[in-house]
């Protein structure tokens, strides 16, 4: 039953991963002259749900992990430390993807001021890792379930309501740049904690609501009345968020204000709840446990890193789609590349997933070997 209940989360994450590939292909290769038309604006709005989806699902999985691990995640246990190491690895990977040169010496001595800003900018991986670390530490410190839930709801509202104020503050005046990047987009971050952490914490709240009302007699173990309530709440938030955002847009014209607006958040969070309803309902009536979309969900981190290198390149200067093609294509060509790249990602992810399932120790050796070689080259290269 637990696997079935986790199935719709894998589906949700898998859909987000597929649309993530499409988003990056379109942003990297679509002609600049096409980016002002209605089609692009509509697609861009939908693509804007990709990052919130990853955060939401990460928060959803946090609650599932707590229920699965029991007391192990309520204290500083070996299981919690192992999980924290994985979160730290995700956090470090976020920065590694922004390293300006594939050489430690050159990165330290030849990095430009713009390079420092780009390296310290907070991306989706850092946002996920830091928010989850905060929640795990709070779970250890706050033993009582009811008090912990109060803290979670407080953080949810805090990151939403304080976001407009955080967006107007220059945190670099009082904090080191690396730390300031976590609070505002003003220094170049794409996903500061305000308001993005609320998507993850909102996923935690949604997961608590659904898992506390699981129904073994219902397909997928999800209580249908609870799902319908999720749909009603989500639909209400979409309507309210859209209406209030339209009014707000006529009142404020500051750059990026919409990125911090509580109404901007309500619209997108409502859409996530509607998508959750659709995915969970679909998963409950599926006839087969296998799904290619689920594979994308289970290997989302691997696909995220690999496809970024293919599309945008890396400090190692591997050939990338941006270098080969650049923003020169129309919609049809971008769709074709998206389909081909998704197919490649599926095949590689399938091989990697099969290796982990059939011989986990070898997969770990491959992973550690790759990291060791990459670190050695990064540290030893003088240029």
Rosetta blueprint (number, residue, H / E / L):
1 X L
2 X H
3 X H
4 X H
5 X H
6 X H
7 X H
8 X H
9 X H
10 X H
11 X H
12 X H
13 X H
14 X H
15 X H
16 X H
17 X H
18 X H
19 X H
20 X H
21 X H
22 X H
23 X H
24 X H
25 X H
26 X H
27 X H
28 X H
29 X H
30 X E
31 X L
32 X H
33 X H
34 X H
35 X L
36 X L
37 X L
38 X H
39 X H
40 X H
41 X H
42 X H
43 X H
44 X H
45 X H
46 X H
47 X H
48 X L
49 X H
50 X H
51 X H
52 X H
53 X H
54 X H
55 X H
56 X H
57 X H
58 X H
59 X H
60 X H
61 X H
62 X H
63 X H
64 X H
65 X H
66 X H
67 X H
68 X H
69 X H
70 X H
71 X H
72 X H
73 X H
74 X L
75 X L
76 X L
77 X L
78 X H
79 X H
80 X H
81 X H
82 X H
83 X H
84 X H
85 X H
86 X H
87 X H
88 X H
89 X H
90 X H
91 X H
92 X H
93 X H
94 X H
95 X H
96 X H
97 X L
98 X L
99 X L
100 X L
101 X L
102 X L
103 X L
104 X H
105 X H
106 X H
107 X H
108 X H
109 X H
110 X L
111 X L
112 X L
113 X H
114 X H
115 X H
116 X H
117 X H
118 X H
119 X H
120 X H
121 X L
122 X L
123 X L
124 X H
125 X H
126 X H
127 X H
128 X H
129 X H
130 X H
131 X H
132 X H
133 X H
134 X H
135 X H
136 X H
137 X H
138 X H
139 X H
140 X H
141 X H
142 X L
143 X L
144 X L
145 X H
146 X H
147 X H
148 X H
149 X H
150 X H
151 X H
152 X H
153 X H
154 X H
155 X H
156 X H
157 X H
158 X H
159 X H
160 X H
161 X H
162 X L
163 X H
164 X H
165 X H
166 X H
167 X H
168 X L
169 X L
170 X L
171 X H
172 X H
173 X H
174 X L
175 X L
176 X L
177 X H
178 X H
179 X H
180 X H
181 X L
182 X L
183 X L
184 X L
185 X H
186 X H
187 X H
188 X L
189 X L
190 X L
191 X L
192 X L
193 X H
194 X H
195 X H
196 X H
197 X H
198 X H
199 X H
200 X H
201 X H
202 X H
203 X H
204 X H
205 X H
206 X H
207 X H
208 X H
209 X H
210 X H
211 X H
212 X L
213 X L
214 X L
215 X L
216 X L
217 X L
218 X L
219 X H
220 X H
221 X H
222 X L
223 X L
224 X H
225 X H
226 X H
227 X H
228 X H
229 X H
230 X H
231 X H
232 X H
233 X H
234 X H
235 X H
236 X H
237 X H
238 X H
239 X H
240 X H
241 X H
242 X H
243 X H
244 X H
245 X H
246 X H
247 X H
248 X H
249 X H
250 X L
251 X L
252 X L
253 X L
254 X L
255 X L
256 X L
257 X H
258 X H
259 X H
260 X H
261 X L
262 X H
263 X H
264 X H
265 X H
266 X H
267 X H
268 X H
269 X H
270 X H
271 X H
272 X H
273 X H
274 X H
275 X H
276 X H
277 X H
278 X H
279 X H
280 X H
281 X H
282 X H
283 X H
284 X H
285 X H
286 X L
287 X L
288 X L
289 X L
290 X L
291 X L
292 X H
293 X H
294 X H
295 X H
296 X H
297 X H
298 X H
299 X L
300 X H
301 X H
302 X H
303 X H
304 X H
305 X H
306 X H
307 X H
308 X H
309 X H
310 X H
311 X H
312 X H
313 X L
314 X L
315 X L
316 X L
317 X L
318 X L
319 X L
320 X L
321 X H
322 X H
323 X H
324 X H
325 X L
326 X L
327 X L
328 X L
329 X E
330 X L
331 X H
332 X H
333 X H
334 X H
335 X H
336 X H
337 X H
338 X H
339 X H
340 X H
341 X H
342 X H
343 X H
344 X H
345 X H
346 X H
347 X H
348 X H
349 X H
350 X H
351 X H
352 X H
353 X H
354 X H
355 X H
356 X H
357 X H
358 X H
359 X L
360 X H
361 X H
362 X H
363 X H
364 X H
365 X H
366 X H
367 X H
368 X H
369 X H
370 X H
371 X H
372 X H
373 X H
374 X H
375 X H
376 X H
377 X H
378 X H
379 X H
380 X H
381 X L
382 X L
383 X L
